[in-house]
């Protein structure tokens, strides 16, 4: 990535500060009550912790989550090998607007280019998405994962890891449902035919970390993100209490969880999706592996009727998840003249 192209440079008001504030207070939640015969009181305390974290932060970290360390180490090694391939080899599995799976290095966030390269894969096969963002276009494209020929361990490691992420995601969904006063399986049916995907990220060293971001400020449009990051760190969260950007310090073998826009809509704003971004490092490359939990593309999204009453009226109009996602994806491939679609466009 060498020289800093102006396409990467953030507007002055969004440029990162090199003196960062570490995120003291972001909850670190022990999920061991899910994996052992702990008391009902300990389980109830866990549910309350999850609810408080979702409401007050929109972000939290989990430990004792049940994901085998060996599985995580395996995909981290495979990711490093993949990004270590030549540019030409990576481009052989490059993604495009027809098939948005595979390698890509020119993604945009808020119409500014991100300082990163990525490799995307779908978790559940087959997965289909709308062929265009037009509401009257009912044609679907079937997504196909692409794999580098000379790196068979990447496919094996990714598929094993994705299975573990799905298991963890369902555990978290059940805890979130209980924290909202809903039956623990309330969300399960929505994700029966989920269209989740896994991403491998590499953020190269950057000569201008005061001007550039690995990923610009954004909120995740999906349900939940489960992020594994390396020891370098760089994820910043916008604190709800004062709007300050604070760094989430890496915790060994923990996962960072953030509430996405779908949870915000389903909960009718009880739990809010929070802005976050990724800083770059002038000396070290950074790797991370986010898992994005998506419902089926045929899903209509609206506040859950159980949470609506006179004191808490509906705050969002229903919208098609597949159509929303297709419109949202347009901005990944280039600079648009308009703001990307947001859930705020459906607010009543």
C-alpha positions as a printed NumPy array, in Angstrom:
array([[  0.   ,   0.   ,   0.   ],
       [  3.112,   2.227,   0.137],
       [  2.347,   5.905,  -0.463],
       [ -0.788,   7.416,   1.074],
       [ -3.276,   8.117,  -1.675],
       [ -5.683,  10.997,  -0.873],
       [ -8.534,   8.454,  -1.159],
       [ -7.461,   7.094,   2.246],
       [ -7.308,  10.386,   4.118],
       [-10.109,  11.05 ,   6.582],
       [-11.785,  14.443,   6.901],
       [-10.093,  16.487,   9.668],
       [-12.939,  15.963,  12.129],
       [-12.636,  12.162,  11.752],
       [ -8.865,  11.805,  11.847],
       [ -7.662,   9.662,  14.757],
       [ -5.766,  10.95 ,  17.77 ],
       [ -2.473,   9.17 ,  18.293],
       [ -2.813,   9.56 ,  22.054],
       [ -5.603,   7.113,  22.821],
       [ -7.818,   6.424,  25.804],
       [ -8.069,   2.761,  26.762],
       [-11.545,   1.424,  27.261],
       [-11.737,   1.027,  31.002],
       [-15.145,  -0.249,  31.887],
       [-16.043,  -2.218,  28.767],
       [-17.514,  -5.317,  30.4  ],
       [-15.477,  -8.512,  30.455],
       [-18.057, -11.258,  30.882],
       [-17.299, -14.827,  31.968],
       [-19.547, -17.277,  30.102],
       [-18.568, -20.285,  32.226],
       [-22.087, -20.526,  33.771],
       [-23.204, -21.721,  30.313],
       [-20.689, -24.548,  30.284],
       [-21.042, -25.918,  33.808],
       [-23.648, -26.768,  36.427],
       [-23.587, -23.41 ,  38.185],
       [-26.452, -22.191,  40.312],
       [-29.533, -20.471,  38.961],
       [-28.422, -17.288,  40.72 ],
       [-25.112, -17.291,  38.822],
       [-26.932, -17.819,  35.524],
       [-29.369, -14.995,  36.315],
       [-26.401, -12.769,  37.129],
       [-24.856, -13.617,  33.75 ],
       [-28.08 , -12.656,  31.94 ],
       [-28.163,  -9.355,  33.834],
       [-24.518,  -8.662,  32.92 ],
       [-25.288,  -9.236,  29.241],
       [-28.283,  -6.896,  29.422],
       [-26.318,  -4.148,  31.158],
       [-23.474,  -4.442,  28.632],
       [-25.837,  -4.266,  25.652],
       [-27.715,  -1.286,  27.077],
       [-24.852,   0.793,  28.44 ],
       [-22.018,  -0.03 ,  26.032],
       [-23.243,  -1.933,  22.978],
       [-19.888,  -3.748,  23.273],
       [-18.467,  -6.36 ,  25.646],
       [-15.793,  -9.028,  25.785],
       [-16.363, -12.683,  26.653],
       [-14.038, -15.289,  28.147],
       [-14.603, -19.008,  28.83 ],
       [-16.724, -18.96 ,  25.692],
       [-16.17 , -22.562,  24.645],
       [-14.295, -21.899,  21.384],
       [-11.218, -24.195,  21.365],
       [ -7.971, -22.237,  21.368],
       [ -6.494, -24.666,  18.834],
       [ -9.289, -23.827,  16.392],
       [ -8.577, -20.118,  16.696],
       [ -4.827, -20.566,  16.356],
       [ -5.372, -22.662,  13.23 ],
       [ -7.354, -20.   ,  11.377],
       [ -5.044, -17.201,  12.517],
       [ -2.067, -19.07 ,  11.044],
       [ -3.937, -19.786,   7.804],
       [ -4.941, -16.118,   7.523],
       [ -1.338, -14.974,   7.876],
       [ -0.291, -17.441,   5.184],
       [ -3.014, -16.216,   2.836],
       [ -2.176, -12.533,   3.223],
       [  1.485, -13.435,   2.763],
       [  0.768, -14.629,  -0.788],
       [  1.683, -12.415,  -3.724],
       [ -0.84 ,  -9.827,  -4.829],
       [ -1.354, -11.787,  -8.029],
       [ -2.229, -14.988,  -6.178],
       [ -4.679, -13.167,  -3.911],
       [ -6.323, -11.48 ,  -6.893],
       [ -7.088, -14.931,  -8.353],
       [ -9.744, -15.259,  -5.64 ],
       [-10.799, -11.597,  -5.833],
       [-14.372, -10.574,  -5.133],
       [-16.57 ,  -8.295,  -7.232],
       [-20.084,  -6.887,  -7.334],
       [-21.516, -10.148,  -8.692],
       [-19.785, -12.397,  -6.153],
       [-18.843, -10.381,  -3.041],
       [-16.849, -13.26 ,  -1.544],
       [-13.093, -13.616,  -1.654],
       [-10.18 , -11.185,  -1.563],
       [-10.531,  -7.402,  -1.718],
       [ -8.245,  -4.451,  -0.928],
       [-10.181,  -1.337,  -1.996],
       [-13.141,  -1.311,   0.377],
       [-14.701,   2.028,   1.362],
       [-16.414,   3.078,   4.589],
       [-18.38 ,   6.347,   4.598],
       [-16.956,   6.987,   1.104],
       [-13.326,   6.921,   2.318],
       [-11.017,   4.057,   1.419],
       [-10.002,   1.734,   4.26 ],
       [ -6.342,   0.884,   4.925],
       [ -6.797,  -2.889,   4.876],
       [ -7.155,  -6.034,   2.817],
       [ -9.836,  -8.643,   3.474],
       [-10.948, -12.148,   2.596],
       [-14.677, -12.9  ,   2.938],
       [-16.507, -16.219,   2.985],
       [-20.066, -17.3  ,   3.574],
       [-20.739, -19.677,   6.439],
       [-23.845, -21.552,   5.334],
       [-23.948, -23.113,   1.886],
       [-25.782, -22.352,  -0.274],
       [-26.347, -18.672,   0.522],
       [-28.235, -16.386,  -1.84 ],
       [-28.503, -12.598,  -1.968],
       [-30.589, -10.22 ,  -4.112],
       [-28.913,  -9.635,  -7.456],
       [-29.453,  -5.871,  -7.149],
       [-30.616,  -3.206,  -4.708],
       [-33.791,  -2.51 ,  -6.71 ],
       [-36.899,  -3.49 ,  -4.728],
       [-38.686,  -4.847,  -7.802],
       [-35.769,  -7.127,  -8.748],
       [-36.56 , -10.574,  -7.315],
       [-33.597, -12.348,  -8.905],
       [-31.123, -13.978,  -6.499],
       [-27.403, -14.613,  -6.839],
       [-26.007, -17.706,  -5.185],
       [-22.8  , -16.909,  -3.355],
       [-19.771, -19.105,  -3.928],
       [-16.754, -19.183,  -1.661],
       [-13.417, -18.894,  -3.427],
       [-10.315, -20.671,  -2.149],
       [ -6.657, -20.313,  -3.169],
       [ -5.486, -23.508,  -4.863],
       [ -2.175, -23.769,  -3.028],
       [ -3.502, -23.14 ,   0.477],
       [ -5.953, -25.986,   1.28 ],
       [ -5.596, -25.42 ,   5.023],
       [ -7.414, -22.083,   4.695],
       [-10.687, -23.761,   3.693],
       [-10.452, -26.384,   6.425],
       [ -9.542, -23.892,   9.158],
       [-12.217, -21.392,   8.072],
       [-15.02 , -23.939,   7.983],
       [-14.11 , -25.371,  11.396],
       [-13.872, -21.911,  12.894],
       [-17.171, -20.784,  11.361],
       [-18.948, -23.717,  13.026],
       [-17.619, -22.6  ,  16.407],
       [-18.711, -19.021,  15.757],
       [-22.264, -20.133,  14.98 ],
       [-22.393, -22.092,  18.256],
       [-21.181, -19.068,  20.223],
       [-23.575, -16.746,  18.387],
       [-26.569, -18.866,  19.408],
       [-25.43 , -18.847,  23.042],
       [-25.237, -15.054,  22.933],
       [-28.605, -14.701,  21.186],
       [-30.253, -16.747,  23.916],
       [-28.675, -14.621,  26.648],
       [-29.732, -11.417,  24.88 ],
       [-33.279, -12.713,  24.463],
       [-33.505, -13.556,  28.176],
       [-32.091, -10.151,  29.102],
       [-34.962,  -8.541,  27.15 ],
       [-37.504, -10.633,  29.031],
       [-38.124, -12.904,  26.035],
       [-38.005, -16.714,  25.77 ],
       [-34.394, -17.767,  25.274],
       [-35.102, -19.242,  21.821],
       [-36.983, -16.147,  20.567],
       [-34.348, -15.314,  17.942],
       [-33.511, -18.869,  16.899],
       [-36.167, -19.167,  14.191],
       [-35.026, -15.919,  12.577],
       [-31.585, -17.454,  12.024],
       [-32.682, -20.91 ,  10.842],
       [-31.494, -20.069,   7.315],
       [-28.915, -17.499,   8.368],
       [-26.676, -15.78 ,   5.816],
       [-23.738, -15.112,   8.132],
       [-20.215, -14.589,   6.887],
       [-16.662, -14.632,   8.142],
       [-13.977, -12.094,   7.317],
       [-10.214, -12.221,   7.599],
       [ -8.682,  -8.746,   7.976],
       [ -5.123,  -7.546,   7.563],
       [ -4.164,  -3.943,   8.335],
       [ -0.68 ,  -3.228,   6.931],
       [  1.683,  -0.776,   8.637],
       [  0.723,   2.762,   7.622],
       [  3.089,   5.768,   7.303],
       [  0.294,   8.216,   8.212],
       [ -1.681,   6.764,  11.148],
       [ -2.809,  10.282,  12.11 ],
       [ -4.642,  10.712,   8.778],
       [ -5.86 ,   7.23 ,   7.888],
       [ -8.113,   4.566,   9.418],
       [ -8.1  ,   0.816,   8.896],
       [-11.894,   1.016,   8.922],
       [-13.706,   4.327,   9.195],
       [-16.411,   5.064,  11.742],
       [-19.494,   2.89 ,  11.249],
       [-22.164,   0.804,  12.897],
       [-22.616,  -2.833,  11.944],
       [-25.925,  -3.365,  10.114],
       [-26.128,  -7.028,  11.157],
       [-27.332,  -8.718,  14.376],
       [-24.086,  -9.463,  16.214],
       [-20.382,  -9.266,  15.485],
       [-17.971, -11.664,  17.2  ],
       [-14.425, -10.345,  16.804],
       [-11.166, -12.104,  17.435],
       [ -8.25 ,  -9.661,  17.343],
       [ -4.519, -10.155,  17.751],
       [ -2.286,  -8.58 ,  20.375],
       [ -1.629,  -5.419,  18.314],
       [ -5.097,  -3.948,  18.85 ],
       [ -6.617,  -0.937,  17.149],
       [-10.371,  -1.223,  17.632],
       [-11.911,   1.98 ,  19.011],
       [-15.461,   2.337,  20.319],
       [-17.395,   5.573,  20.648],
       [-18.377,   5.723,  24.31 ],
       [-22.09 ,   6.384,  24.756],
       [-21.712,   8.577,  27.835],
       [-19.51 ,  11.274,  26.281],
       [-18.843,  10.406,  22.61 ],
       [-15.138,   9.857,  23.294],
       [-13.232,   7.355,  21.129],
       [-11.669,   4.725,  23.361],
       [ -9.365,   1.806,  22.528],
       [-10.459,  -1.745,  23.316],
       [ -7.312,  -3.318,  24.725],
       [ -6.828,  -6.909,  23.539],
       [ -7.576,  -9.601,  26.136],
       [ -5.882, -12.951,  25.429],
       [ -8.304, -15.546,  23.985],
       [-11.306, -13.271,  24.521],
       [-13.867, -12.291,  21.911],
       [-15.252,  -8.799,  21.469],
       [-19.002,  -8.77 ,  20.909],
       [-20.949,  -5.846,  19.558],
       [-24.662,  -5.315,  19.14 ],
       [-25.629,  -4.608,  15.538],
       [-28.402,  -2.542,  13.998],
       [-30.769,  -5.52 ,  13.788],
       [-30.721,  -5.991,  17.563],
       [-31.337,  -2.263,  17.915],
       [-34.435,  -2.462,  15.721],
       [-35.74 ,  -5.731,  17.208],
       [-35.332,  -4.322,  20.72 ],
       [-36.967,  -1.039,  19.639],
       [-33.887,   0.933,  20.783],
       [-33.572,  -0.817,  24.155],
       [-30.132,  -1.95 ,  22.964],
       [-28.246,   0.419,  20.67 ],
       [-25.701,  -0.297,  17.973],
       [-22.578,   1.784,  18.644],
       [-20.118,   3.448,  16.28 ],
       [-16.638,   1.99 ,  16.109],
       [-13.542,   2.248,  13.923],
       [-10.057,   0.758,  13.522],
       [ -6.803,   2.637,  13.942],
       [ -3.672,   1.681,  12.009],
       [ -0.123,   1.274,  13.256],
       [  2.968,   2.831,  11.711],
       [  5.193,  -0.152,  12.592],
       [  3.089,  -3.289,  12.971],
       [  0.551,  -5.103,  10.848],
       [ -2.661,  -6.145,  12.596],
       [ -4.888,  -9.143,  11.988],
       [ -8.479,  -9.673,  13.077],
       [-11.266, -12.136,  12.322],
       [-14.845, -10.872,  12.646],
       [-17.874, -13.144,  12.337],
       [-21.028, -11.342,  11.225],
       [-24.319, -12.93 ,  12.248],
       [-26.949, -12.281,   9.57 ],
       [-30.513, -13.587,   9.276],
       [-31.884, -15.052,   6.06 ],
       [-32.04 , -12.488,   3.282],
       [-35.823, -13.004,   3.055],
       [-36.242, -11.641,   6.61 ],
       [-38.429,  -8.589,   7.239],
       [-36.986,  -6.574,  10.11 ],
       [-39.155,  -4.691,  12.591],
       [-39.436,  -4.237,  16.383],
       [-40.56 ,  -7.387,  18.183],
       [-44.246,  -7.156,  19.034],
       [-43.659,  -8.478,  22.584],
       [-41.643,  -5.35 ,  23.399],
       [-44.195,  -2.859,  22.076],
       [-46.792,  -1.157,  24.281],
       [-48.317,   2.285,  24.869],
       [-45.26 ,   3.433,  26.792],
       [-42.919,   2.005,  24.148],
       [-44.493,   2.513,  20.697],
       [-42.959,   1.177,  17.482],
       [-39.935,   3.268,  16.45 ],
       [-39.105,   1.678,  13.071],
       [-40.933,   0.834,   9.87 ],
       [-40.429,  -2.745,   8.592],
       [-37.718,  -3.235,   5.998],
       [-36.396,  -6.076,   3.858],
       [-33.045,  -7.302,   5.13 ],
       [-31.941,  -8.627,   1.727],
       [-32.762,  -5.386,  -0.061],
       [-31.111,  -3.329,   2.696],
       [-27.955,  -5.442,   2.453],
       [-27.815,  -5.149,  -1.342],
       [-28.051,  -1.352,  -1.141],
       [-25.493,  -1.227,   1.643],
       [-22.993,  -3.337,  -0.291],
       [-22.859,  -0.821,  -3.16 ],
       [-20.697,   1.538,  -1.12 ],
       [-18.044,  -1.129,  -0.502],
       [-16.861,  -0.943,  -4.096],
       [-16.488,   2.769,  -4.625],
       [-17.312,   6.276,  -3.571],
       [-20.979,   7.235,  -3.755],
       [-22.519,  10.692,  -4.052],
       [-25.033,   9.938,  -1.293],
       [-24.908,   8.634,   2.25 ],
       [-25.121,   4.86 ,   2.521],
       [-28.456,   3.437,   3.711],
       [-28.885,   3.338,   7.506],
       [-31.578,   2.088,   9.88 ],
       [-32.248,   5.741,  10.677],
       [-33.936,   5.95 ,   7.268],
       [-36.65 ,   3.638,   8.648],
       [-37.177,   5.468,  11.929],
       [-40.744,   6.616,  12.517]])
